[in-house]
Amino acid sequence: MSSPDLPRKPTLKQRWWQLRWHLRAKSHIAVGYLVVLLMHVMRRGNRKRTANFLAASMRTVGPWLREHRIARDNLTAAFPEKSPQEIDAILSGTWDNLGRVAAEFLHLDRITIRDPDKPVGDADVTYGDGAVDKIRAFQAPDARIFFGTHLGNWELPARFARKYDVDCTSLFRAPNIRPIADAIVELRAGCMGTLVPSGFDAPIRLARALERGGKAAMLVDQYDSRGIDITFFGRVCKASPLLAQLARHLDCPIHGARMVRLADRNKFWVEITDPIEPVRDAEGKIDIAGTTQAIANVIEAWVREHPDQWLWQHRRWR
């Protein structure tokens, strides 16, 4: 009778990697709780003073980071006609904007939006031409898709879903560290519409929201390794076709939404575009590649208008 095979003991190398994985997981959790504690402390402070402080800090620290080189390379390729001094000015603005967004994120529910029925008075967010009428029209139960970009403060447009009681489902990417992800969801949930984390079931949940006559919203300017090729600032990159796929599924209108930072730097105005005309194929159906490119063209025009407010630090081109 043969003896059963006993499990092999892990080698010293395997034990070392197991220990490293365990310590890394524990350290991520510890860092997560530390960040959450810092978020709570910063939330107790004044938003504008905190935003000014973080903006100044990022303008100082940013140039020492690896992302600064990425941003400079991106800007130089996108604007070959600009001088080094102009590029430096834009870079300073992008770090300023990023610091302010970090501070504003912790006070999303406290940023005031002007009451359209009371045009007189101070508020943090005002409206572009026709924005109020468009937003009110979105209260009707008809499917529409909204896209945004990492420009100005990209978190704020979702505030209008709660303010105007618009049935909107927004796609977002949750941080990998669980305590931070939970804290961010809690912050967003109190002042936004329905939030859907990116994942395998996200397209289905967005499609169901549209099918019941709701709205769907997403940021569309990030690199997607599984996406399709588009041209952005004269260079080929990959973009997610999800928005165009959803539009093709229901043949519903597509709108752009952006929140532009004003000269005050702590105030904004919101713009909602008219429906973006999709590209259609020979059968009259929405062409996914062509429509994805059309949306990228709108975003490029926005970024050219306010280059110092876009997130040049991420690797859009790879």
Phi, psi and omega per residue, in radians:
M1 nan 2.166 -3.088
S2 -1.428 2.530 3.131
S3 -1.341 2.507 -3.131
P4 -1.132 2.634 3.099
D5 -1.228 2.165 3.111
L6 -1.523 2.548 3.121
P7 -1.091 2.406 -3.135
R8 -1.278 2.472 3.071
K9 -1.275 2.440 3.119
P10 -1.100 2.524 3.111
T11 -1.257 2.944 3.130
L12 -1.062 -0.679 3.129
K13 -1.141 -0.716 3.124
Q14 -1.138 -0.709 3.108
R15 -1.082 -0.680 3.130
W16 -1.090 -0.768 -3.137
W17 -1.221 -0.598 3.066
Q18 -1.117 -0.711 3.121
L19 -1.140 -0.739 3.125
R20 -1.080 -0.761 3.121
W21 -1.083 -0.740 -3.120
H22 -1.123 -0.792 -3.130
L23 -1.145 -0.666 3.134
R24 -1.142 -0.742 3.123
A25 -1.082 -0.760 3.133
K26 -1.131 -0.718 -3.121
S27 -1.151 -0.646 3.100
H28 -1.078 -0.724 3.125
I29 -1.137 -0.760 3.136
A30 -1.093 -0.781 3.103
V31 -1.080 -0.697 3.137
G32 -1.031 -0.831 -3.141
Y33 -1.180 -0.573 3.090
L34 -1.147 -0.734 3.117
V35 -1.131 -0.721 3.120
V36 -1.080 -0.732 3.098
L37 -1.067 -0.757 3.117
L38 -1.101 -0.676 3.105
M39 -1.060 -0.751 3.139
H40 -1.141 -0.680 3.129
V41 -1.139 -0.805 -3.115
M42 -1.159 -0.544 -3.137
R43 -1.172 -0.395 3.113
R44 -1.331 -0.301 -3.100
G45 -1.491 3.080 3.109
N46 -1.309 2.265 -3.041
R47 -1.074 -0.830 -3.039
K48 -1.204 -0.696 3.100
R49 -1.158 -0.699 3.110
T50 -1.137 -0.716 3.122
A51 -1.108 -0.747 3.117
N52 -1.099 -0.703 3.140
F53 -1.156 -0.832 -3.126
L54 -1.175 -0.597 3.096
A55 -1.099 -0.813 3.116
A56 -1.123 -0.684 3.135
S57 -1.112 -0.756 -3.121
M58 -1.219 -0.578 3.074
R59 -1.108 -0.510 3.141
T60 -1.497 -0.785 -3.050
V61 -1.424 -0.642 -3.038
G62 -0.860 -0.832 -3.100
P63 -1.062 -0.253 3.127
W64 -1.595 -0.087 -3.069
L65 -1.633 2.743 3.116
R66 -1.065 -0.586 -3.131
E67 -1.106 -0.412 3.115
H68 -1.134 -0.696 3.112
R69 -1.172 -0.681 3.090
I70 -1.066 -0.807 -3.130
A71 -1.102 -0.729 -3.137
R72 -1.115 -0.773 3.114
D73 -1.063 -0.748 3.133
N74 -1.099 -0.788 -3.120
L75 -1.161 -0.720 -3.135
T76 -1.112 -0.666 3.113
A77 -1.275 -0.629 -3.099
A78 -1.325 -0.581 -3.097
F79 -2.215 1.221 -3.115
P80 -1.111 -0.319 -3.119
E81 -1.432 -0.195 -3.075
K82 -1.497 2.555 3.133
S83 -1.342 2.838 3.071
P84 -0.989 -0.608 3.129
Q85 -1.167 -0.692 3.106
E86 -1.173 -0.693 3.098
I87 -1.092 -0.743 3.125
D88 -1.075 -0.694 3.137
A89 -1.122 -0.723 3.114
I90 -1.144 -0.742 3.126
L91 -1.042 -0.750 3.106
S92 -1.055 -0.705 3.123
G93 -1.149 -0.653 -3.130
T94 -1.184 -0.657 3.092
W95 -1.213 -0.674 3.067
D96 -1.020 -0.826 -3.121
N97 -1.097 -0.731 -3.109
L98 -1.126 -0.705 3.094
G99 -1.107 -0.688 3.140
R100 -1.195 -0.695 3.123
V101 -1.053 -0.712 3.135
A102 -1.055 -0.741 3.123
A103 -1.227 -0.733 -3.092
E104 -1.187 -0.510 -3.135
F105 -1.052 -0.614 -3.107
L106 -1.330 -0.158 -3.127
H107 -2.206 0.508 -3.069
L108 -0.952 -0.718 -3.086
D109 -1.314 -0.161 -3.098
R110 -1.813 -0.133 3.100
I111 -1.309 2.158 -3.013
T112 -1.512 2.415 3.091
I113 -1.925 2.255 -3.060
R114 -1.018 2.367 3.057
D115 -1.313 2.047 -3.093
P116 -1.105 -0.376 3.116
D117 -1.483 -0.140 3.103
K118 -2.303 1.328 -3.030
P119 -1.115 -0.333 3.138
V120 -1.579 2.349 3.127
G121 2.293 2.816 -3.085
D122 -1.544 2.438 3.087
A123 -2.692 2.745 -3.128
D124 -1.380 -0.488 -3.077
V125 -2.175 2.226 3.039
T126 -2.026 3.105 -2.984
Y127 -1.947 2.455 2.966
G128 -1.329 3.077 -3.091
D129 -1.005 2.179 3.060
G130 1.283 0.034 -3.057
A131 -1.125 -0.690 -3.092
V132 -1.102 -0.839 -3.123
D133 -1.086 -0.683 3.137
K134 -1.142 -0.798 -3.110
I135 -1.089 -0.730 3.125
R136 -1.125 -0.630 3.115
A137 -1.141 -0.464 -3.114
F138 -1.266 -0.139 3.090
Q139 -1.226 -0.346 3.117
A140 -1.188 2.567 -3.117
P141 -1.369 1.338 3.034
D142 -2.402 2.429 -3.039
A143 -1.170 2.289 3.056
R144 -2.577 2.611 3.139
I145 -2.041 2.378 3.127
F146 -2.065 2.437 3.054
F147 -2.158 2.624 3.095
G148 -2.387 -3.114 -3.123
T149 -2.523 2.866 -3.138
H150 -1.348 1.197 -3.084
L151 -2.240 2.402 -3.115
G152 1.057 -2.153 2.982
N153 -1.981 1.874 -3.031
W154 -1.431 -0.089 3.102
E155 -1.492 -0.474 -2.973
L156 -1.194 -0.611 -3.114
P157 -0.945 -0.558 -3.138
A158 -1.185 -0.303 3.089
R159 -1.072 -0.508 -3.067
F160 -1.222 -0.401 3.101
A161 -1.100 -0.759 3.131
R162 -1.290 -0.714 -3.088
K163 -1.103 -0.718 -3.070
Y164 -1.797 0.167 3.106
D165 0.965 0.847 3.097
V166 -1.652 2.280 3.116
D167 -1.299 1.602 -3.053
C168 -2.184 2.321 3.078
T169 -1.966 2.088 -3.037
S170 -1.927 2.366 3.086
L171 -1.503 2.360 3.089
F172 -2.500 2.744 3.124
R173 -1.800 2.023 -3.098
A174 -1.408 2.520 3.048
P175 -1.066 2.698 -3.116
N176 -1.281 -0.432 -3.107
I177 -1.510 2.059 -2.944
R178 -1.004 -0.851 -3.120
P179 -1.021 -0.692 3.121
I180 -1.170 -0.756 3.138
A181 -1.039 -0.758 -3.141
D182 -1.114 -0.721 -3.136
A183 -1.156 -0.673 -3.136
I184 -1.180 -0.741 3.108
V185 -1.073 -0.709 3.134
E186 -1.107 -0.720 3.125
L187 -1.119 -0.767 -3.077
R188 -1.270 -0.659 -3.009
A189 -1.081 -0.497 -3.075
G190 -1.344 -0.218 -3.035
C191 -2.428 0.144 -3.124
M192 -2.186 -3.123 3.078
G193 -1.434 -2.639 3.132
T194 -1.293 2.332 -3.110
L195 -1.934 2.340 3.141
V196 -2.155 2.044 3.102
P197 -1.227 2.512 3.112
S198 -1.076 2.379 -3.103
G199 3.096 -3.096 -3.048
F200 -1.131 -0.485 -3.110
D201 -1.672 -0.019 -3.098
A202 -1.048 -0.806 3.120
P203 -1.016 -0.653 3.141
I204 -1.148 -0.757 -3.123
R205 -1.177 -0.642 3.085
L206 -1.181 -0.730 3.133
A207 -1.100 -0.707 3.127
R208 -1.138 -0.646 3.092
A209 -1.090 -0.736 3.125
L210 -1.196 -0.673 -3.110
E211 -1.117 -0.486 3.113
R212 -1.556 0.099 3.104
G213 1.632 0.254 3.123
G214 -1.550 -3.003 3.120
K215 -1.999 2.653 3.059
A216 -2.194 2.494 -3.097
A217 -2.428 2.570 3.139
M218 -2.833 2.699 2.978
L219 -1.518 2.420 -2.967
V220 -2.245 0.354 -3.063
D221 -1.910 0.305 -3.140
Q222 -1.736 2.707 3.113
Y223 -1.201 2.380 3.119
D224 -2.238 1.910 -3.070
S225 -1.074 -0.426 3.130
R226 -1.748 0.182 -3.082
G227 -1.453 -2.910 -3.127
I228 -1.919 2.755 -3.106
D229 -1.319 2.299 3.008
I230 -2.344 2.978 3.057
T231 -1.925 2.225 -3.113
F232 -2.368 2.063 -3.040
F233 0.958 0.708 3.047
G234 1.367 0.037 -3.133
R235 -2.139 2.556 -3.122
V236 -1.394 2.355 3.043
C237 -2.585 3.040 -3.113
K238 -1.836 2.444 -3.139
A239 -2.347 2.620 3.104
S240 -1.206 2.329 3.102
P241 -1.571 0.118 -3.000
L242 -0.979 -0.798 -3.101
L243 -1.044 -0.819 3.141
A244 -1.155 -0.600 3.104
Q245 -1.131 -0.738 3.104
L246 -1.148 -0.722 3.122
A247 -1.103 -0.696 3.116
R248 -1.153 -0.655 -3.116
H249 -1.062 -0.688 -3.052
L250 -2.027 -0.105 -3.090
D251 0.882 0.901 -3.081
C252 -1.869 2.788 -3.115
P253 -1.112 2.665 3.114
I254 -2.126 2.266 3.125
H255 -2.182 2.619 2.982
G256 -1.763 2.557 3.100
A257 -2.368 2.277 3.105
R258 -2.431 2.609 3.113
M259 -2.048 1.881 -3.047
V260 -1.698 2.324 3.116
R261 -1.352 2.348 -3.115
L262 -1.531 3.124 -3.122
A263 -1.059 -0.495 3.094
D264 -1.087 -0.453 -3.127
R265 1.283 -0.354 3.070
N266 -1.881 0.154 3.139
K267 -2.283 2.830 -2.996
F268 -2.484 2.876 2.847
W269 -2.297 2.536 -3.080
V270 -1.831 2.443 3.080
E271 -2.190 2.344 3.018
I272 -2.051 2.172 -3.108
T273 -1.363 2.797 2.888
D274 -1.144 2.898 3.130
P275 -0.944 2.286 3.088
I276 -1.346 2.220 -3.113
E277 -1.256 2.036 3.138
P278 -1.327 2.765 3.038
V279 -1.478 2.387 -3.099
R280 -2.090 2.659 3.136
D281 -1.523 -3.018 -3.078
A282 -1.110 -0.434 3.139
E283 -1.555 -0.016 3.133
G284 1.539 0.017 3.111
K285 -1.480 2.714 -3.141
I286 -1.118 2.190 3.108
D287 -1.458 2.165 -3.007
I288 -1.180 -0.878 -3.109
A289 -1.128 -0.796 -3.113
G290 -1.129 -0.689 -3.138
T291 -1.242 -0.661 3.062
T292 -1.059 -0.680 3.091
Q293 -1.182 -0.695 3.131
A294 -1.066 -0.694 3.103
I295 -1.165 -0.720 3.099
A296 -1.068 -0.603 3.113
N297 -1.132 -0.676 3.104
V298 -1.124 -0.784 -3.132
I299 -1.113 -0.711 3.116
E300 -1.052 -0.716 3.111
A301 -1.101 -0.704 3.089
W302 -1.073 -0.808 -3.090
V303 -1.155 -0.681 3.105
R304 -1.079 -0.560 -3.135
E305 -1.270 -0.636 -3.118
H306 -2.365 1.168 -3.070
P307 -1.113 -0.451 -3.115
D308 -1.367 -0.035 3.141
Q309 -1.932 0.074 -3.129
W310 -1.731 2.763 -3.082
L311 -1.522 1.371 -3.135
W312 -1.258 -0.215 -3.044
Q313 -1.306 -0.248 3.134
H314 -1.578 2.711 -3.038
R315 -1.481 1.398 -3.138
R316 -1.208 -0.583 3.137
W317 -1.943 2.285 -3.108
R318 -2.409 nan nan
